[in-house]
Amino acid sequence: MPKQKTKKAVVKRMKLTKSGKVKRHQAFHSHLLSRRSTKRKRHLRSPVIVEGKFAKTYRKLLGEG
């Protein structure tokens, strides 16, 4: 059976932490920001840890596990 190829689209958007968790950026922070509050925009800047089944799927697409 051949090796699983990594999905390059996922590699560009996600990163793995040292402990193997999947880290991603938040959506809704590219344009039309004038209607959003400063607090909301500030919270959208910080990355998020993906949890649950999504994390397992992304880890597989990244070529880990």
Secondary structure as GFF3:
##gff-version 3
##sequence-region A 1 65
A	DSSP	alpha_helix	8	13	.	.	.	ID=ss1
A	DSSP	beta_strand	14	16	.	.	.	ID=ss2
A	DSSP	beta_strand	22	24	.	.	.	ID=ss3
A	DSSP	alpha_helix	38	45	.	.	.	ID=ss4
A	DSSP	beta_strand	48	50	.	.	.	ID=ss5
A	DSSP	alpha_helix	53	61	.	.	.	ID=ss6
###
